[in-house]
């Protein structure tokens, strides 16, 4: 199984995985509108030889099979104040 990964032009560090190149037929229109014009990032075999950096391979495969796409969002921003307060409480 292969997937095609596209980078969002509107949202930094946001990627859309689909099964076939330029086939967004199973992706909701609302998602595509917010995603912007997809920019091809890479083609990737999902055979387990390559690891994904920010996504779980099995979750990607399952989402592609069940809904036809997988949306990878950026990690939430760090709350440095919360970290500092937690560390201060430990001292």
FENURNOR-V28963 format. One record per helix or strand of 3 or more residues. SS is the DSSP state (helix for helix, strand for strand). FROM is the first residue (numbers start at 1). TO is the last residue. If there is no record, write none. Layout:
ss:SS from:FROM to:TO
ss:SS from:FROM to:TO
This chain:
ss:strand from:2 to:7
ss:strand from:15 to:18
ss:helix from:29 to:35
ss:strand from:39 to:45
ss:helix from:57 to:66
ss:strand from:69 to:72
ss:helix from:80 to:90
